[in-house]
Amino acid sequence: MNVKTVLKFVRNTVIALALLAVGGWVAFVPSAKEPPYQFVTAWGGKGDAPGQFNDPTGIAVARAEVFVSDSRNGRIQVFDTDGHFKRQFGAPGTEPGKLGRPMNLTIHGNELYVAEYFNDRVQVFGLDGTSKRTMGKSGSGPGEFNAPGGIAVAPNGDLFIADFYNHRIQHLKADGSFIRQWGTTGKIGIWAGQFNYPTDVALGADGTLYAADGYNDRIQVFGPDGAFRRKWGGPFAMNIFGPFNGWFATVTRVALDQSGNVFVADFYNHRIQKFTADGEFLTSFGAKGRGPGQLDHAIAVAAADDGTVFVADFGNNRIQKWRPGK
Amino acid sequence: MKVFWQRTVLILGLVLMSVSAFAAQQAYKLRVDGLACPFCAYGIEKKLNAIKGVQKIEVDIASGTVNVTMTEGASLDEATAQRAVKDAGFTLRKFEPVQPATQTK
């Protein structure tokens, strides 16, 4: 093999790799369709006083109030939409009214649903903080949980629960009785309909179920009939993580806005990504840091009726408020 | 009178020392990779808390270490710690006993 042949081979290889990279970028890295959101304000700081946090892990917004899971403090804190403290409820413990590492939150009607990671249950509170009922117990059987991460509630009261260590999503009746599940109990999988530590769920107005498939770095979507519809997150949405548009690095929250757009907390990428209901990438916001508009591990997100978005900034122990960009 | 007080102080000292020795607690430092996500950090806390004799767990997410303090007289072996960490979805990288904490009652 002479030098000319070797050079030709190297040249062709470089061209092929370049074409592959360009093709991969075009195929797997979508461009933004909307401007990024604009930072408005932030509040919090580490501590256990009112308005401070020790691991904010969940957030929900309704009726001009922002509810935050203050996980290590074992409480829920409530603020107005400008971050002024209003009230708090809960304390670490296992009795009704107490909380064992509250995680993602959901508000349905006049009730707040709290996934309790340590207590393996879902606890339902009135929005004033009155504990109303609990559902579930530790285990891997139907209606049992092993570290529930998030909940969605259907109009008829049915519950959908991300059952983290059981690697499944459970569908239960309002009284906690089992209807069905997605995923195989205790078994990790990367194919459609399988899960790898699911962290949260959200329910569309038409009954479409969105599941944050945490360590598979993707969102999975199921129709009202339970059938798998689609998935997204990196190439082929099968546990390939990365920092690009539409890719994730551990998904910890999925939430919908009034229009059905999908917001995803992209934990290790320190950002929130926004998609259409079909999974088309729209925009993202946030970058690692401690300054205004920067995030240190974005763990949860919630959208208000007016389009304002609130983000739980886990590592900075604060909440951030954002509005749509112009 | 002087001898009486000397003996009293000596006896009290010996009693306190023996109580401290009995109250010695075993403590361990576990090194686990990939602990930044609270879903995993809480998982390790939860699994370790289920082990009999565990009194206190402190997770340092930044350094990826978990400090486990046992109740008096209890100890933790590496295999048990390894199983708990594995159940939480992680691999135990390092397990080392650290200076036992002591407390005087």
Contacts between the chains, C-beta under 8 A, distances in Angstrom:
chain1	res1	chain2	res2	distance
A	55	B	38	5.9
A	57	B	38	5.7
A	71	B	38	6.8
A	71	B	42	7.7
A	101	B	42	5.3
A	103	B	39	7.7
A	117	B	39	7.8
A	117	B	42	5.3
A	117	B	46	7.2
A	118	B	42	7.1
A	118	B	45	8.0
A	118	B	46	5.8
A	147	B	39	7.7
A	147	B	42	7.4
A	147	B	43	6.3
A	147	B	46	6.7
A	149	B	39	6.4
A	164	B	39	6.3
A	164	B	43	7.6
A	165	B	43	6.8
A	165	B	89	7.8
A	197	B	39	6.7
A	197	B	89	6.9
A	199	B	39	5.9
A	214	B	39	6.5
A	250	B	37	5.8
A	252	B	37	7.1
A	252	B	39	6.7
A	267	B	37	6.0
A	268	B	36	7.0
A	268	B	37	7.6
A	297	B	36	6.6
A	297	B	37	7.7
A	299	B	38	7.0
A	314	B	38	6.8
